[in-house]
Amino acid sequence: MASRLALVLAPVLFWSGNVQAQTADVTACDTLLAARRIDAAVGSDHQNLPESGCRRIARRDIGTVEQRAMIGGAPYECITIAGAGRCLWIVP
């Protein structure tokens, strides 16, 4: 019985984590330079936004990739954002 319960709960737990990842916010900037500065300055902690023109965006508002750039091995994408009127650079 315990093995059946584990098989049923495992996909539910995995699915729940995936939903949380899809709703997390990302940092988006008007320019690639600003996105690069945030990435270089704070690494993976993007809660502090020391650059003007950058803001937190909900993942649900992210659209398609319009431009891509690779700087120092880090991929940067300019993605359409609902209501922004143009693409914004996402901090990796």
N, C-alpha and C positions, 0 to 999 in steps of 0.2 A: 504494500500500500504506500509506503514512504517513497519508493522509487517513482511511482505514478504521480504523486504529489509534486515531486521535484521536477518531473518532466513538464507538468502543467504550469508551475510557477516560474520556471526559468525563462520561457519566452515573454511572460508578462513583465518580469523584472527588467529584462533587456529592452523591451518596448518602452517602458516607462523612462528609462535613462535616455533613450533616443529622442523622445518627445522633449525632454528637458533641454537637450543639446540644440534642438531645432528652435527653441524659443529664446535662447540666450542672446544677449545683445553683442554687437560687434562695434569696433571703433571705425568710423569712416571720416575721411578728410577730403577737402576740396582739391588739394594738390598732392601729387606723389611725394614731393619733398616733405610736406608736413607728415604724411603717413610714415615715411622713412625715419624722420626725426623721432617720432613717438616710439617706433619699433626699436630704434637704437638706444633711446634714453631709458626706457622702462622695461624693455624685454617683453615678457609675456603678461605683465600686469598693466592693462590698458585702462584701468579705472580712472587714473589721474590723466587729465588731458592738458598737457602744458602748451599745446599748439593751438593757435586760433584757427578757425575754419575746420575744426574737428569736433565730432560729436558721437554719441552712442546711438546706434540704429538697431531696431529689433530685426532679428533674422527674417521674420515673416514679411518685412518690407523690401527685402533684397530681391532683385530681378536677375537679369542675365549679364554676363561679362561682356563689356564693350572693348576694353583694352587690357593688355597684360605687359608686365615688365619683370625682369629678373635682375636684382641688385644684390651683389655679394652672396649669391646663392639663395636669397629669400625671394619667394614669388609674391608679386603685388598684382592686384586686379582692380580695375576700375569697373564697378558694377552699377547697373541702373538701380535706383532707389525710388520706391513709390513716393510721389509728391516732390521729388528733388529737382526734376526738370533736366538733369544731366547725371552722368555717372559720378560716383564718389570712390576714392581709393580706399580700399579696405586694408587695415593694418593686420598683417599675418599673425 
